[in-house]
Amino acid sequence: MPDSQPQPPDPSSSPSDSPGQHAAASLLLCGARLTDGRTVDVRVGGGRIEAVGTAGSLGSTRGRCTRVDLGGYLLLPAPAEPHAHPDTALSADGSPLSYEPEDIQRRATEAALLQLGHGATALRAHVRVGDVQGLGALTAVLQARRSLRGLAALAAVAVPRVLTGVAGADGLAMMQDAMKMGASVVGGCPDLDPDPTGYVETVLELASEHGCPVDLHTDATDPARLARLAAMAGGLRPGVTIGPCGGLGRLSADVAARTADQLAAAGVTVVCLPQGGCGGVDRRDTAPVRLLRAAGVRVAAGSGALRDVSNPVGRGDPLEAAYLLASRYGLRPEDAYDAVSASARAVLGLPEVRVEAGFPAELLAVRGDQLAGALSLAYSRIVVHRGRVVARTSSVREYCNWEATEAGAAAAELGLPRQGRKELS
């Protein structure tokens, strides 16, 4: 059954984003279940978790306090989206793709709100620069970032097509301008450049100059090229991310294992896309996540294309990505969720989140009492960003004449959980 559409909070009833008001407001999350089985209350203030105690043990005596009943919900660190394409998102309706700034801003904002409703309170947005778009798409996405302030954090990755040779001079100049405008990550597609190694060298130099991380699109089909990338990227901080790397799964086992060891030694992170493809890669294979994790590579999972020509049915749901990692690729539910939460946040350079005092209040409550069940049927969700409830999605399941049926009577006797008892006419 589909979720209802996530709605942004009503500005008239939400605290402002000023630091003073955040500090004064307090949020009490009551009766939430944690993955270790405990049922707790969580008090939040100033954008951080202030206290975690047994259910009913906490209260707020200072400032305003909003109580949220989380009985029947599992409380988790919020996921993050490490690989989105907002400039082309929501464009698979058959119409020609518009690169008018207002259209890109609208699509980017709507896509970010959709993903926020699923729980992603932070997103890394890959945006093409150069070619037809120039810097217009980046300008529109940065405007969307400003409009989303207080709801979700968005970081922009500037993605040029060509950076080497005579043809790459314009791309290089545009990248410099993109970083000055507000792009915070140097990106690119070395597979599309006539000189992939030169492309990577240029990207790494740019990142070093601006003190920015690197995030590159690659199918990872050439192990020699990946070995060179690992050798060049080893000393770069704040780090190098590559994805979706589906080609690693098509290499022989020994070559893939050797490549994974090289990536791990260099500290290169891999972002896989279990939900589908993205604009920079034609193939839809998913990176060999178990092999990479066994080698010590940090693996995160993203959504990639969101209802565009690369993936017309994308949902942008981090929990669906985790579900696929568990159901199709054999990860434990805990490891699958880590790929869309802790590891994804690390890719974005964000602080760690735990449901413990002192950690950032970036939280997701989903209907259920165990992680495996939540990944399977996470319809109802409550999202907390910077200590505020910023999105709710509610789902009620109803059955026709349930109470009057023999099955309904048996279910009531067994105490089976039900989300709704309303009779359908």
N, C-alpha and C positions, 0 to 999 in steps of 0.2 A: 504494500500500500504506500503510495507516495507521501512524502512529508508535505506539510503546508509550507507556503513560501515564507522564508525568514523576513522579518520586518525590522527596520532600524528602530531604536527606541524613540519614543515621543520626546522631543526636545523640551516640551513644557513640563514634563515630569521627571526629567533626568538631571542630575547634578551637572554643573558646568565643568569645563575642563581646566579651570584655573587651579593652581596648586593648593591654594588656601581652601577651596571648597572640597577638593579631594581629601585633604587632611582632616577636615571637619566631619565628613560623612563616614559612616561605618556600616558594614554589611555583615549580617550574621546568617551563615548557611547552616541550616538545622537538619540534623538527622541524616547526613550523607553517609553513604557506604564507601569505604576505601578498598583498594584491591587486596589489602591484607586481611579483609573481613571485618575490620572494626567499623562501628557506626559512631560518627563523631559530629560535633558542631565545629564550625570554622569561622573565626572572627577575622574580618578583613578591614583594614584602614590604611589610608595614605597610599593605596596602590599595592600594599603588601599584605601577606598573611600575618596577623598579629598573634593568633593563638589557635591551637587545635586541642580540643578536649572531648571527653566522653559526651554522648548525647544528653542535652539538658544542663550541662555544667557551665556553659558560657553565657554571658550577657554583656550588654554594652551600657556603660553608665555615662559616657561622654558624647556630646554632640548628637546628631541624628543617627538613628539605627534602623536600617531596613532589614527585616527578617524574610528569608526565603526558605520555604519548606522543601527540603530535598529528600524527604522520605520516599523510598523506592528508586532513588537515583544513585548511580555510581559516579564519584567525583574523581576527576583525572586532571593532570597537567594539560593545559590546552595544546592542541596540535598547532603546527605552523605549515605554511605552504612554501616549499623551497624552489618551486619551478612552475611559474604561471606565465601565460602569454595574454595579458589583458588587452593589448592593442588589437588583437584579432579575435578575442573571445566573443561568443554569442553572435557570430556572424554567419552561421550555417543555415540561413533561411532561404537561400537561393538567390538573394539579391547580390549585385556586385558589391564587393567589400569597399566600404567608404573609409578614406583616410582623412576626412574632414575632422579637425580638432574636436569639435563638439560631439561628433559621433564616437570618436575614440574615448573621450572622457566619459561619455554616458556608458559605453560598454565596459570600460575599465571599472567604473564605480559599481555598476550592477554586478559584475563578476566578483568583485571583492566582497560585496554584501552577501552574495550567494555563498561564497566560501566562508565568510564570517558566520553565517547562520549554521553552517556545518560544524563550526568550532575553531576555524583557523584565525587566530587573533593577530598573526603576523604573516606577511607574504613577501616573496621575492619575485618581482615582475620583470621578465625579460622583454625588452622593447627594441625593435629594430630601428637603427639610425642609418641615414644615407639612402641611396637609391631614390625611389619616388617619395618616400616619407620625409626625407631630410631629418630635421629635428622636431618636426611637428608632432609626431606620435609621442616622443618623449615629453614634449611640453604638455600635451594633453594628459598623459599618465601622471606627471608631477602635479598637475592641477587636481586630478582625482585624489592623489595622496593628500593634498591639503584639505580637500572636502571630507576625507575619511578620518581626519585627526580626532582622536578620542574614541573612535570606534575600532579601528584596526591600524596596525603599523605596516607601512608598505615601503619596501626598498626597491629602487629601480636599477636594472642592469642594462647598460648600453651595449647593443649587439650590432656591430658593423659586419658587412658582408666580405669586403676585401680590404686588406691592410698592407699588402706588399706591392712592390713595383710601382710603376707610374700610376696605374689605376688605383692603387691603395693610398696615394697621397691625400686625396679628398677624404677618404674614410678616416685616416689618421687625424686630420685637422678637425673633422667632425667629432671624433672621440674626445679630443681635448676640450672642445666646446661643451660636449655632453657632460663631462665631469664638472666643469665650471657651473653648469646649469643646476646640478643637483643629483645626477646619477651617482650612486655610491658603490657600484660594483662594475668592474671591467669585464665585459663578456665577449662572445664571439663564436664563430663557426669555422674553425680551422679547416675542416674537411672541404669547405667550399672555396678556399683560397688556392690559387695555383701553387703557392709555396706554403704548405701547412706549418712547417717548422719555423719559417720566418714569421709567419702570422703569430705563432705562440710566443716567439721571442719578443715581438712588438707588444703583445698584450701584457706580458710579464714586466716589460720595461715601463709601460704606462701605469700598471698597478703599483710598481715600486715608487714611481714618481709621485703618485697621488696618495700612497699609503692605503690602497683599497684592496679588497679581496678580488679574486678572479673566479669566474663561472663560465665554463666553455661547453658548448654543444659539440658532441662527437658521438658517432656510432661505435667507435673503438674497435674497428675491424683490423687495424694495422698495429700489431704488437711492437714493431720497431719504433713507430711514431709515438706510441704511448710510453715506451722506455725513455725516449728523448724528452718527452714532456715531464716525466717523473724526475729525470736528472736535472732539468732546468727549474722545476717547481719546488724542489726540496727545501730551499732556504727562504722561500717567500712567506712572509707573514703580512696580513692575517690569514692567508691560506688560499688553496686552490680547490675548486670543485669542478667535476666534469659529469656529464650525463647526456643522454640516458644510457649510453654504453651497452645497448642491446647486442652489438656485435661481439662482445666478449663471450657471450653464450654460444657463438658459432665457431669459436676457436677450438682447437684440440685441447683436451683436458690439461696436458702438461704445459702448453703455451699459456693458457688462461691462468693457471695457477702461478706460473712464473711472473706474469704480468701483474696479477693481484699482489704478489709479494713486493714488486717494485713500487706499486701505488701506495701500499701500506708503509713502506720504508720512507717514502717521500711525504707522507701525511696528506695525500690527496683524497678528498672525499668524493664518493660516487652518489649521485642522485638518480634513482631509477624511476620509471614511469609505468607502474603496473596497470594503470587504467587505460593506456593507449599511447598514441604517438604525439609528436609536437611538430611545429612548422619546420624545424631545422633538420629533421630526420625522416627518411622515407620508410624505413623498416619499423615494425612494431614489436620486436623482440624485447624482452625485459632482461636486464643485466642479471648474471648469476649471483643472486644475493647471498646465498649460503656459502658459496666459494669465497666471495669477497669478505664476508664477515669472518670466516674461518681464518683468513690471512691477516686479519686485523684492520681491514679497511673500514672506515666509518661509512655506513650506508644509510642514506635518507631516501624517502619516497615522496614524490610530488605528483601533481595532477596533469601537468603538461597542457595540451590543447583542451580548451573548454568550449565545445560546440562550435568549432570552426571547420574549415575544409580538411584539417588533419584528423579531427575526431568529432564528427557531428553529434555524438551522443554523450560527450563528457559531462560529468556531474560535479567535478571539483570538490569531492568529498574526501577528506583525509582518512576517515574511518573506512571508506570503501577501499582505498589504497591499502590500508593495513589488513583488511579482510582478505584481499587478493594475495597479499604476501603470505598470509597464514594458510589460506585454503589451496592456493595454486602452487606456491613455492616452498611450503613446508616450514615456515618460521613459526616459533611459538607465539601465541597471541601477545605476550609481553614484549617479545623482540619486534614483532610486527608493529605494535603501537609505538615503540621507541623510535622506529624509523620515521614516523610522522610527527613525533613530539620532541623528545630530547635531542635526537640526532638532527632533526630538521631545524630546531632552534639553534643548535650549534653551527649549522651551515650559515644561518643568518647572523651569527655573531651575537646572539641574545643570551642573557644569563639563564642558568639552569632553573627549572621550576620543579618543586616538590610540594606536596600538600603537607607542609611543615612550617612552623613559625619562622619568619624572617625571609621567606622566599617570595618572589613576585606573585601577585594575585592574577595570574593568567590561567584560568581554569575552565574546564568543560564538565558539565553534569549531564549524564546520559541515562535514560531509563534502563534499569537492569541492576543486577547485583554482582555480576562477574564480568571480567573483561571479554571473554570469549563470546558471551551472550550479547554484550554491548556492540561488539564488532559485527555481529550477525543481524541484529534488529534494533539499531539505535535510531528510532524514529523521533522520540521526544528529547530535546536538548536545551540546555540553558548555558549561555556563554558569558564568561566574566573576563573583561579586559581592563587592566589598570584599576582593579577593585570595583568595577561597575558591571552590572548586568547589562550587556549591550545587545543581546539577541536571544530570542526564545523561539523554539519550534515545538508545537504541540501536536500530538497525534492521538486520536481516540478510535479504538477498534470496536465496532458494533456488530451484533449478530441478530438476525431477524427472529423474533419470538423466542429468544434464547431460554428465558426462564420456564417457558411452557413445554420445552422439549425434554425428552428423556436424557439427552446428552447434557442439557443445562442442569438438570437436577443432579446428575452424576458429578458434573464438574463442581457444583456448589458443595456437594458432600465431600469431595476430595480437596476442597480449598484451593482450586487452581486459580492462578492470578488472572485477573481480567482488567483491561483498561477502560472498558465502557460497558454499561448495562442498559443503555437506552434502546428501546424497542424500535425497530424500523417499521414504517408503515408501507 
